[in-house]
């Protein structure tokens, strides 16, 4: 999107200042002497202190620029080196960073650099400042993202971050390598780097025309003959290493079935080799949309804390997966169930502080009134048999001893609680990171849901598929001594409510990524909460100062 600041304004300002001062001859080299360097610095300091008509990008960063250039070591960054040419090349290739070249003033900066050899010292000061302001803008976008997460989507509870602009200018002064400088400010996690590599691959695919579509039709099953098979084979040859036909080109043979299964697996589909409607839809998503998904995932990585922790748990809502990371390597992955689209699991970071074995489940008031009260009014014995009880004033009551027809949404003085046991909705253990969303990780008695490809069934909390294995690892990573899988089993079998506090709280990051790289393979998922749609809209309508 074009930035609203008119690039001609800067050029006209430079031109008018040059005319007013008398332009230098075209053959003169800029800043040939220390005296000229000092003169430009003096003009820069004066511009920042007294010029009201500076371009908005400079004005927005006036204080940090002034602090840098007024400092004793505030060397010029652009007019006496080739940093400018390097930066222009990086801006022209912004797509490789998952950004958009048109959002940055590469063309304007190039024209300013062209006239730098034939303009006056004060105008050179403006050019220097314009480059510095643009560098800070790009560094910020690359490092912490283009938006405050909560401004894009109210379900993202990630604290917005800002770069240290003074540090950025200071570090830039210590290097002539713009690429190395910018790469160091990008998110350091290897997963971000893997996405950037995947983005380059998909841009290359797009440059070669992307891929064709597979015609719609009946469900395509292995070992059948169908005129659409050549199109399917050609499509998967581009992304999933489909091999040439062994015999009949219209035969859906075993090597092609295996390519389909690879495709289905990395798109979160049932990996059965059957090309049904869902697989056809995924096959026919154009390369441009896949590129956009990778770019959005890179943007969300910029929103995450720069330091995720030496050990941490990460849940990808869109991928229905939890992974446990130790020393930068994935130690464990497991399927999870997340919130339904109308009771979404929020995106945020926190720390697991304690585990509770054989937990009570206190039903949230809204759920108790909306979902459970009608059941209590018709058959309280059913819920009582599942271990539920009512709590009021610290006293527990048998559900069957209460006339529930007397209560409603405006009159419900009870907490509904389920005792520990096999039927408990939280299962055998919950992992607590107290937060304003009342969201946590927990076991579940509803095991069958983990076998489904899409697993958005909860009220917002995250159900884990191997909770006791996770508990063993979390206790270990959390610095709790004296626990083992055998002790966990014994505590669970006792059915006694048991709380274990971690000596070292373990970071947990709840994320939403519809694209990621796993074992060198790009994975894509559906935008189940339409968070991608909101971010695309924000990027398309972004108001930027240039």
Secondary structure, DSSP 8 states (H G I E B T S, - for coil): ---SS-HHHHHHHHHHHHHHH----TT--TT-SHHHHHHHHHHHHHHHHH-TT--HHHHHTHHHHHHHHHSTT---SSTTSSHHHHHHHHHHTGGGGTS-GGGS-HHHHHHHHHHGGGS-HHHHHHHHHHHHHHHHHHHHHHHH-SS-HHHH-TTB--------HHHHHHHHHT-S-HHHHHHHHS---HHHHHHHHHHHHHHHHHHTT--------S-B-TT-B-TTHHHHHHHHHHHS-----SS-TTB--HHHHHHHHHHHHHTTS--SS-B-HHHHHHHTS-HHHHHHHHHHHHHHHHHS-S---SEEEEEETTTTEEEEEETTEEEEEEEEEEE-TTS---BEEEEEEEEEES--EE--HHHIIIIIHHHHHHHHHHHHHTTEEEEETTEEE-GGGS-GGG-BTTB---EEEE-SSTT-TTTTEEEE---TT---EE--S-GGGGGSS--EEESSSEEESSHHHHHHHHHHHTT-TT--HHHHHHHHHHT--EEEEEEEEEEEEEE--SEEEETTEEEE---TT-HHHHHHHHHHT-----
